[in-house]
Amino acid sequence: MSNGLNEDGLKMWEKNRLRVQLNSYKGLLGILPALLFMLFFFIGGSFHALCLSIGSSHQISLLGEEDLLWAYKELMNPSFFQSVAVSVGIAAAVAVLSGIIGLLTAIFLATKSARWKWLHIIFQLPIGIPHLLAAYLLIQVFMQSGWYSRIAYYFGWIDKLEEFPVLVHDEWGIGVLLAYMWKEVPFIVLLIYPFILKLISDWRDQARALGSTFSQTVRWVIIPILLPMWVGGMWVVFAFTLGAYEIPALIASTSFRSIPVEAFHEYSQFGLERQPIAIAMNVVLAVISLLVGSLLIYMQMDWYKRGRRVW
Amino acid sequence: MVKKPLEITLIGILTLFILLPFIPLVIWSFTKHWPWPLLMPENWTIESWTYLFSISGRAFEGILNSFIVAAIALLGNIVLGIPAARALAQNEFIGKNIVFSILLAPLFIPYTISIIGMHDFALRLDFLNDYVSTAIAHILVTLPYFVATIWFQYRLMGKKLNEAASILGANEWKIFLWIEFPLLVPSFLLGSFLVLVVSYSQYLPTWIMSGGTLLTLPLVIFPYANSGNSSIVSAYSLLFFAPILLLLIIYFLLLRINNRKNTNESR
């Protein structure tokens, strides 16, 4: 008899312990759907695409031999390496330039009073506008026959259409750069402005009491605290620019070979056999972004170790 | 500040850089012929606008498709995103950074490759309808924004109110419904706005997932933008802005109603 009771008691105790444990983990359950979604679609999708690019059976039957990495081997040529350089270069340029201009703008906005509120609205306008239309808007004004060249003519700065610099479909990707800046500077401002506002209100008086000028406050207080977020924002811009299609497709000249455009071309126009090539190109982009990100994370850890010293 | 005039000039240039491109867009949509170097066209017409809403213009179809996909994507974001953001903000556990970075990964790594993979999945499953599969791709792209926005608000809130409520005997659902959600409303609105706008403007994910067959607005516009028919593209672009503006107005209205309700309650 007493033995049975004991067992019951044990069961109850066990049950209770389980419930307590469950309760402490129940809060975590909420993550599961989103985590599974990302694991399945983002990581699983990437992995599946990777498999498609490696073990493409179409190609094996066509060549009669097993060359699993043919898509990657085909990419091993100077013209693709040049495309990589072009894509990474433009993405890095966009990220760094919009990072710097965005930071300066955010600081400027944060030091101004409520009278300048309308500026915020203007700087938030491009956020809601898709890249496709941003590209089109800038083509419309920066083209040689565009609105700015008409204004230049009106003011007598140029006499002929040809005198206006080639900014759209140009060789150097200036148009691409301008269009991305139009979109990404406001993004950086939106991202860091609230933090700068708070930092300034927290630290300005103290810094001033210690005798620092405003630029010293920015250099010694704001930038060191904000650096991880700021660099993170630039990484987002870099990764986005690296993989985005619309702007280079519309603004860049055909000689400006950016990888997303080439990859989509392969993907959409040359049928299934060429699909592994498109995937392989995108794999290269993802790997580059991952490498840059790992480098940034490593540098950040190192930076924390050295006591957050800025240059 | 020492370099004031310089500062003002730079900000002025940046402001003009952002604003000026809108002007010729509006002008172009009301004219067919506008040769260089005229600052303003001589003849005005509304032909492009009538073409837009004709059957071959496909404007209504585009808006409707975009709207359906964005709505499904938003629903998915709410179902997946809010619990995830809540759990991440309120709990400390081993591997939290890893979980968080997986959820935000599409922001930091170009996602085209995984969408190509998803498209192949969807082809094999075959029963998924285009709206749903495209919306799944859009959820992948938008979820990081949504989770980050909601997470941030949860962090600001802290856990104190929850603890008080649970001591008073409220269960999880009641806590969420009566304490957390009302405090969450501003960032919920902002997150939803971002999701709708980002979903609304996707070109490549929509194209890949639907094989180029689901004509959302960007897919309708892209061929025109490439062909260089300025007048029609301009009209389309302005049409594209209309829902975004509408959303923005709704966002501010809801935010204002929410704020007013809060101040009334606190009185």
Chai-1 contact restraints between the chains, C-beta under 6 A:
chainA,res_idxA,chainB,res_idxB,connection_type,confidence,min_distance_angstrom,max_distance_angstrom,comment,restraint_id
A,G27,B,A87,contact,1.0,0.0,6.0,A-B,restraint_1
A,G27,B,Q90,contact,1.0,0.0,6.0,A-B,restraint_2
A,G27,B,N91,contact,1.0,0.0,6.0,A-B,restraint_3
A,L28,B,A87,contact,1.0,0.0,6.0,A-B,restraint_4
A,L28,B,N91,contact,1.0,0.0,6.0,A-B,restraint_5
A,G30,B,P83,contact,1.0,0.0,6.0,A-B,restraint_6
A,G30,B,A84,contact,1.0,0.0,6.0,A-B,restraint_7
A,G30,B,R86,contact,1.0,0.0,6.0,A-B,restraint_8
A,G30,B,A87,contact,1.0,0.0,6.0,A-B,restraint_9
A,I31,B,A84,contact,1.0,0.0,6.0,A-B,restraint_10
A,I31,B,A87,contact,1.0,0.0,6.0,A-B,restraint_11
A,P33,B,L80,contact,1.0,0.0,6.0,A-B,restraint_12
A,A34,B,L80,contact,1.0,0.0,6.0,A-B,restraint_13
A,A34,B,A84,contact,1.0,0.0,6.0,A-B,restraint_14
A,A34,B,L103,contact,1.0,0.0,6.0,A-B,restraint_15
A,L35,B,V99,contact,1.0,0.0,6.0,A-B,restraint_16
A,F37,B,L80,contact,1.0,0.0,6.0,A-B,restraint_17
A,M38,B,I102,contact,1.0,0.0,6.0,A-B,restraint_18
A,M38,B,L103,contact,1.0,0.0,6.0,A-B,restraint_19
A,F41,B,M118,contact,1.0,0.0,6.0,A-B,restraint_20
A,F41,B,L140,contact,1.0,0.0,6.0,A-B,restraint_21
A,F42,B,A105,contact,1.0,0.0,6.0,A-B,restraint_22
A,F42,B,S114,contact,1.0,0.0,6.0,A-B,restraint_23
A,F42,B,L140,contact,1.0,0.0,6.0,A-B,restraint_24
A,G45,B,S114,contact,1.0,0.0,6.0,A-B,restraint_25
A,G45,B,G117,contact,1.0,0.0,6.0,A-B,restraint_26
A,G45,B,M118,contact,1.0,0.0,6.0,A-B,restraint_27
A,S46,B,I113,contact,1.0,0.0,6.0,A-B,restraint_28
A,S46,B,S114,contact,1.0,0.0,6.0,A-B,restraint_29
A,S46,B,G117,contact,1.0,0.0,6.0,A-B,restraint_30
A,H48,B,G117,contact,1.0,0.0,6.0,A-B,restraint_31
A,A49,B,I113,contact,1.0,0.0,6.0,A-B,restraint_32
A,A49,B,I116,contact,1.0,0.0,6.0,A-B,restraint_33
A,A49,B,G117,contact,1.0,0.0,6.0,A-B,restraint_34
A,F108,B,I11,contact,1.0,0.0,6.0,A-B,restraint_35
A,I122,B,T15,contact,1.0,0.0,6.0,A-B,restraint_36
A,I122,B,I18,contact,1.0,0.0,6.0,A-B,restraint_37
A,G128,B,V197,contact,1.0,0.0,6.0,A-B,restraint_38
A,G128,B,I244,contact,1.0,0.0,6.0,A-B,restraint_39
A,P130,B,S201,contact,1.0,0.0,6.0,A-B,restraint_40
A,L132,B,Y203,contact,1.0,0.0,6.0,A-B,restraint_41
A,L132,B,P218,contact,1.0,0.0,6.0,A-B,restraint_42
A,L133,B,S237,contact,1.0,0.0,6.0,A-B,restraint_43
A,L133,B,F240,contact,1.0,0.0,6.0,A-B,restraint_44
A,Y136,B,A225,contact,1.0,0.0,6.0,A-B,restraint_45
A,Y136,B,V233,contact,1.0,0.0,6.0,A-B,restraint_46
A,L137,B,P21,contact,1.0,0.0,6.0,A-B,restraint_47
A,L138,B,P21,contact,1.0,0.0,6.0,A-B,restraint_48
A,Q140,B,P24,contact,1.0,0.0,6.0,A-B,restraint_49
A,V141,B,P21,contact,1.0,0.0,6.0,A-B,restraint_50
A,S145,B,W36,contact,1.0,0.0,6.0,A-B,restraint_51
A,W147,B,P24,contact,1.0,0.0,6.0,A-B,restraint_52
A,R150,B,P37,contact,1.0,0.0,6.0,A-B,restraint_53
A,R150,B,L39,contact,1.0,0.0,6.0,A-B,restraint_54
A,Y153,B,P37,contact,1.0,0.0,6.0,A-B,restraint_55
A,Y154,B,L39,contact,1.0,0.0,6.0,A-B,restraint_56
A,L161,B,W36,contact,1.0,0.0,6.0,A-B,restraint_57
A,W235,B,F108,contact,1.0,0.0,6.0,A-B,restraint_58
A,V236,B,L107,contact,1.0,0.0,6.0,A-B,restraint_59
A,A239,B,F108,contact,1.0,0.0,6.0,A-B,restraint_60
A,A239,B,I109,contact,1.0,0.0,6.0,A-B,restraint_61
A,A239,B,P110,contact,1.0,0.0,6.0,A-B,restraint_62
A,L242,B,P110,contact,1.0,0.0,6.0,A-B,restraint_63
A,G243,B,P110,contact,1.0,0.0,6.0,A-B,restraint_64
A,G243,B,T112,contact,1.0,0.0,6.0,A-B,restraint_65
A,Y245,B,L204,contact,1.0,0.0,6.0,A-B,restraint_66
A,E246,B,Y203,contact,1.0,0.0,6.0,A-B,restraint_67
A,L250,B,A225,contact,1.0,0.0,6.0,A-B,restraint_68
A,I279,B,I116,contact,1.0,0.0,6.0,A-B,restraint_69
A,N282,B,T112,contact,1.0,0.0,6.0,A-B,restraint_70
A,N282,B,I113,contact,1.0,0.0,6.0,A-B,restraint_71
A,V283,B,I113,contact,1.0,0.0,6.0,A-B,restraint_72
A,L285,B,P110,contact,1.0,0.0,6.0,A-B,restraint_73
A,A286,B,I109,contact,1.0,0.0,6.0,A-B,restraint_74
A,A286,B,P110,contact,1.0,0.0,6.0,A-B,restraint_75
A,A286,B,I113,contact,1.0,0.0,6.0,A-B,restraint_76
A,S289,B,I109,contact,1.0,0.0,6.0,A-B,restraint_77
A,S289,B,P110,contact,1.0,0.0,6.0,A-B,restraint_78
A,L290,B,I109,contact,1.0,0.0,6.0,A-B,restraint_79
A,G293,B,F108,contact,1.0,0.0,6.0,A-B,restraint_80
